[in-house]
Amino acid sequence: MIKKAAGSEWLKKELNLPEYKLSTRSFIGTKNKIEMAPDGTIDQYFGSKYAPDTDSIFTHLEFLLKYDDVNLDFLEAVFRHVKEDELVAYISTSPAGRYNRKLGFIYEWLMAKELQLNFEPGGNYIDFLEPMNYITGKTIKNSRWRINDNLLGLPQFCPMVRRTKALEEAINTDYKAEINGLKKEFSSEVFARATQYLYRKETKSSYEIESEKPSPERIDRFISILSQAGKSPSAEVFAEKNLTALQNAIVDPRYAQPGFRGFQNYIGQTNYRMEEIYHYICPPQDMVSSMMKGLIDVETKSIGASAVVRAAIIAFGFVFIHPFEDGNGRIHRFIIHDMLTRDGLAEHGMIIPVSAHMINNMKDYDVALEAYSKPLMQRIKFIRNDQGEVAVKNPEEVSAYFRYPDLTTQCIYLAKTIQATIQQDLTEELYFLERYDELKRALQNLIDMPDRRLNDIIIFLHQNKGIFPKRRKKNFEEITEEEFSQMELIYEEIFNDK
């Protein structure tokens, strides 16, 4: 089929921007159809009547705003090729036009400069983002362009979340109803015990993701921090002073920082040849403060959106900004709990142990992180000096990638993780405790033994899938082989037959 690039794809080729990864590609062909390319990109084909009248940056920008996904990072790159007087002249041909006004608004928003207009835009107020296609934020009226600014953030930091079919399916799950269903199925006492255990499990898992084994004191400290999730105002939680105090509390004291980093950070590893492998170059240090302030604005502007989406854009936004040298991952996972509790998906005093699920499904977690980091690493240019310090060589070309991340993939990932955590980790713990109590009563009826001995027997049985380990029997010389066999039968009946 003969096809001709349009919109983002035309601009990408015409302006020589091959390194920009876009979620949609548009082509003018003979009929309308949509296909998914092997790399996951959506290819859209339009009939000839949709073709721009002429091939120019402005006609294809208008096509982009009509039919392609809005990518602020890409738009910023395109606008660097635009002459302001030519843009004004194009907008002036239809100053009340829907897409002309959108074009003028987003140019000024991204480039932080006002166009010199010789006309006054008119028309009714219109939304910049179509709510049917994007997760939107609280509206800010822009009277100059008569635009409802419903972006999720401000120019300092503004994630984009597209309403894909996968996202809609993920966020439309009634997670709270699933939790309430478990509360009805299990006693309040069992639910309380499960929650108490899961706080500790979540803490250990969060450290384990970072390949750390914290001291009991640091575990207790993090549990105490988790128990405070959602209780303080968001502006207070995300303030530099309080995030720094949190970082100091959860890391080894030797790596506590006085505030947000003032150096270029990166995530990498050293191979067996002592060569550094770079997985992610963080935003340059001079961007950190403004981006963290922007993150607070996103939390405010996104109020009312899905609790899962808000947790994802704030938590993943934080970890991609990476404002500290150490502790970012644990704070990122604390933020997930803080946001879920703040928005009422999880009640105060209850935890959805997402880290426990992440550690058992690290490939999925890595994919969610790399969906953001890999495209960056293909664009960013950096150098490393003899002291091992890294410096970004093309900050002007990647700053918009940092400030305007597309976090659709991360939102889908977190939604699926929360659902799996509720249906698997939380549910399995509740079932285990219920069966544990039943097993304990049955074994106590078999042999009236001290509680500590009974608990040890249950642990050994459970760890060995219902068969009492031979090497452990010497520690229970008072118990006969027949009694061990009876214990195994009781375990089988309670744990495996139900």
N, C-alpha and C positions, 0 to 999 in steps of 0.2 A: 504493500500500500504506500502510495506517495504521501509523504507527510512533511510538514514545515513547522519548525519550533515556534512557540509563542509564549508570551508572558515571561515567567522566571527563566525558562530554558533558553529563550531567545536572548534575554539580557545576559545570562551567564556566558553564552558563547560570544555574543557581540562585544562584551566588555572584558572578555578574557578573565573570567572568574571560575576556573575549573575546580578549584579546591573547595568550593562551597557545596556542602551536601544538602540537598533539598528533599522535602518529603513528597512533592508532586512535580511532575513534568507534564507540560501541555504541548499538544501538537494540533495543527490544523490538517485535517484529512478529508475523507469523503463522507464519513458518518460518525455519529457520536458513540463512543464506547469507552470503558474504563478497564484497564488491566493492571495487574501487579507484576512489577519486574522482579527478577531473581534477588535483587538487593533490597527488596521491600518497598521501593519507591512506587508510588501510584502514577501510572501513565494515563493521562486523559486525552482523548481524541475528540475533536470538535469538527462539525461540518464547516464548510467554507463561509457560511453567513456569520460565523463568530470571529473571523479573522479581523485583526486591526486594519483600519482603512489604509494606513501607511506604516512602514517599518521605522519607528523612532523609539527612543528610550521612553518617552512619555506615553505613547499609545500602548506599549507593552507593559509599562507600569500600571496603566489603567486595567489592562487585561489581567495582570497579576492580582490586583485588588478585587477584581470580580470573580475570578475562577481558581486561582492558586492559593495554597496555604500561605498565610502571612508569616514571613520569616524576618524578624527585625534585624538580625545580624546581616542577612543578605541585602535588605533594603538600605541599610547604612552604607554598605559597600557600593551599591548602585548610585546612591546619592553623592558619593565622592566624585563621580564622573559627570555630575549634572551642573550646568551653569545656571545660576539663580535667575538671571534675567530671562533665560529661555523657559525655565519652569514657570515663572510668573506669567509669561506670555501665553503659555499653554493653558494655565488655569483660567486666565482672563477670557478665553474663548467661551467658557461656560461657568461663570463664577458661582452660580447656584447649583452646579452639577454635583451629584452625589460623590462621584469618584474624584472629581477635581478637588473638592473640599477635603476629602480624605487624604489625597496626595499632599496638599498644602499643610494639613495638620501634622501628618506623620513626618514630613520633612523637617518642620520646625521642632518637633518633639525629639527626633533623633539627633539633629545637627546642632541643637541648642542655639539657634539663631532665627531671627525674624526675617521673613521675606519682605522686601519693599514693594507693597501693593499700591496700585493706582486705581483700585476698585474695592468694593466692599462685598465679601461673600454673602449670599442670601440663602433663603430656603429654610425649611423646618429642620429642627435638630435631628440628627441621625446617629445611630451607634457606629463607632469605629469598627468594632468586631461584631460579627453576627453571632448572637448567643446560641443559635442552633449549631454553629460550627466550632465554637471555642468556649472554654470555661472563662467567664468574664468576672471582672471585679466591680466594686462600687463605682457608680458613675460620677465623673467630674465634668461639669459643663464647661466646654470651651466656646465662649461667645464669639471669639474672633472667626472661627471656622464653622460655628454652629454644629459642633460635633460633640456627641456624648463619649467622653474618654472613658471607656470601660475596660481598659487594659488592666492586667493584674497588678501592675506596679508603676513606678515612676522611672524616669530615665536613668537613675542611679543603678536600678536593678529591676528587671521585669521579665519573669518567666512567661513562656507561652505554653498552653495546654490545649491540644486539639481534641475535639469530641469525636474520636474514632469509634468504630463499632466495638472494638476491644475495650476501650475505656468505658463506654456507656454500659456495657455488660458488667464490667468490674465494679463500677461505683453505684450501680443500681441495686446491688445486693443489700438487704437490710441486716447489717451486721449486728445492730443492737437487738433486733428480734431474735437472732440466733443465740446471742448471749442470754437474753431473757428466757429463751427456751431451755437452756442448760440450767438456769437457776430454778426453773420449775421441776426439772427432772432430778436434780440432786438437792440434798438437804443444805441449809444455810451453813451448817457446821462443816460439811465436807467442802463446800465452796470456799469458805474462809480459810481452811487448811491448805487447799490447792493454791489459793492466791498467795498465801504466805510463802509456800515453797517456790512458786513461780517467780516471785521477786528475786529470790536468791539464784534461781536458775537463769533468769534473764541477765542478772549482773555477771555471773560467771561466763555466760555465752558472749556477752558484749566484749569482755576482755579477751575471750578465746579467739574471737574474730581477728583481734589485733595480735594474736599469738603471745598473749601475756598471761601470766599466772600471778594474780595479785595476792597480797597478804590478806588474812582474815579481816584486819582492820580496814583495808581499802575496800573490801567487799561490803562490809557493814556500812561504810561511808556512802558507797554508791547506792545501796539499798535505801538508805535514809534520803538520798537525793531523789531517787525514783518515786518515793512515797510522797514527795512534795510536788510532783508533776501536776500542772494545770491549776495550781492554787494562787500563783502570783500573776499580776497583770503582765501581758505579753511584752509591753515596752520595757518593763522592769527585768523580765527574764532575759531578753535579748540585748540589754544594755552592755556595753563593753566591760564595765566594772563587775557586773554579776556573772557574765560568761567567763571572765577571767578567774573569778573566785571559784566557779564550777570547774574550770580546767585545773586550777591548783589543787582542788580537792580530789580529783580522780587520777592524776598522773603521779609518777614517782616525784617526790619533792625536788629532786635534782633537775627536773625538766619543767618545773612550774615557770610560767611567764608573767611578766608584769602587765601585759596588755596584748592587744593584737600585734601580730608580727610586723617588724620593720625590715624584713629581708625577703628575698625571693625564695619561695619554698617549692619543693617538688616531691613527688612520690615515685620511688624507684627501688631497685635492688641491685646488688653486686653479684655478678656471676662468678663461676669458678676461676675465670681468668682475671678476676679483680677489675672487670669492666663494668661500668655503671649502665644499667638498663632503666630508661625513663618511661614510666607509665603515665604520668600526668604532670604537667607544669602548671602550677597554681597561678591565679591572677597576680600580677606584679604588686609589690607591697604598697605602692601609692594608690592602688584601687581599693584596697581592703576596707578602709574606713567608710568610704562612700557606699560601697556595695553592702556593707553590714547595716548602714542606716537605711538603705533601700530595702533590705530584707524585712526590717520592721514595718516599712510602708506597705510591703506586700501582705504582711500578716493583717494589717488594718484594712487594706483595700479588698482583700479576698474574703472578709467576714460574710458569711451567708452561703459560701460555696460548700461543696462536699467536704466533710471532715477528713476523709482520706486524701483528697486532692490537696487540701490545705496542709496536712501533715507532710505530704510528699514534697510540695514545692518549697516549704520552709526548711525541712530537714535536709533534703538533697541540695537545696540552694546553699545552705550553710556549709555542707561538707565539700561542695565544689569551690566555694570561696576559700575554705581552709585557713581560717584566720589565726590558727595557732600552729606551732611546730609539732606538738604532740597532743593527743586527746581529742582530735576532731571527730573521729569515728564514733567514739563513745558519746560525745555530746550530740552528734547527729542522731544517734538512736535514742538518747534521752528526749530530744526534741520531738521525735515521733510520738512518744508517750505523752509528753506535755501537750501537744496539739490534740491528740485523740481524747485526752481527758478534758482539755479546755472546751472542746466542741461537744462534749457529752456522749461520745461514742463509747468511751470507757468511764465508768463511775470512779469517783475518788476512792482510793483504797483498793482498786482493782487494776490488774495489769494484763495486757495482751502481749505475751512473750515473743515478740517478733524476732529478737536476736537469737533465741533458741531455735526458731525455724530457719533463720538465715544460716546459722552455722552448719545445719544439716543439709542445706541446699546452697552451698557457696557459689556454685557455678551460675545459678540464676542471679545472685546478688552481684557477682562480678560482671555479668552481662549488662545489668542495669547501670552499673558505674561506667563500664567501658562504652556504652552507647553514647555517653557524653564525652568521655576522654579521648577516644580513638579519632574522631573527626578533627578534634583540636590538634592532636599530635601530628596530623598530616599537614597542618597549616602553620603551626608556630615555629619560629626560628629562635634558637637560643645558643648560648656559648657557656662553657664551663672553664673557670680559670684554674690555676695550679692549686689553689686552696680548696677546690671543690665547690666554689660558689657559682651559682647559675644566674645568668642574666638574659632576659628576653630581648631579642634584637628587633622584632617587628610589633611592638605593643599596639600601634595604631591600627594594625590589620587584624588583631585578635581581641581587642578590648570589647567589641560589641558581642563577640561569641561568649565572653565571660558574663557580660551584663544582661544578655537577653537569651538565656538558654531555653531550648525547647525541652520541657520536662514531661512530655506525654508518656514516654516509655517508663520513666521512673514512677509516675502516678499509677500506671497499670501494674507495674511490678509490686508496689506497696499494697495496692488493693488486693491482689491475688495472695500476697504474703499474709495479710491480715485475715483473709478468709480461711486460708489453709491453717493458720495458727489457731483460730477459733475451732475449726472443725477437727483438727488433728491434735496439736500440742495441748491446748486447754482441755479438750474433750477427753483425751487419753489420760491426762492427769486426774481428772475427776473420776473416770471409770476405775483407774488404778486405786485411788484412795477408797472408793466404795468397796471394791473387791478386797483391798487390803484389810479393811475393817472386818469383812465377812470371814476372810481367811484367818485372821487373828482370833476371832471368836471360836471358829471350828477347831483350830489347833489347841486353843486353851481348853476346850472341852476334851480333847484327846489326852493332853498332858497339862496339868496345872503347874506351870513353870514361871519363874520370874520374868517380868516384862522385858527386861533387857535381853535375856536369852531368846525370848520369843521373837523379838524384833530382828535379832541376828539371823535366826533361822529363816524368817520370811525373806530377808535381803538375799541370803545365799540361794534360796529356792528361786527367787525372781531373777537373779543375775544369771542363773544357769538354766533358765527356761523350764522351771518346774522339777528339775532333777537335782537332788541334794548332792553337792560335790563330795566325792570320796575323801579327798584330802582334808575336808573340813570336819569329817565325822569324828576324828580323834579329839576334837575340842568339845564334843558332846558325848562323852563316854557313858553317861547315864541313860542315853536313848538307845533303844534296841533297833536292829535292822528292820524288824516288822513294823515298828513305829515310824521309821523313816519312809518305808514303803507306803504306809497309810497317809503320811503327810503329803507325799507326792501325788497320791490319788485325790486327796482333798484339793490340792493346788490345781490339778488338772480339771477337776469338776468346776471350780470357781472361776479360774482365769481363762481356760481354753474352751470350755463347753458353752460359755455365754457369749 
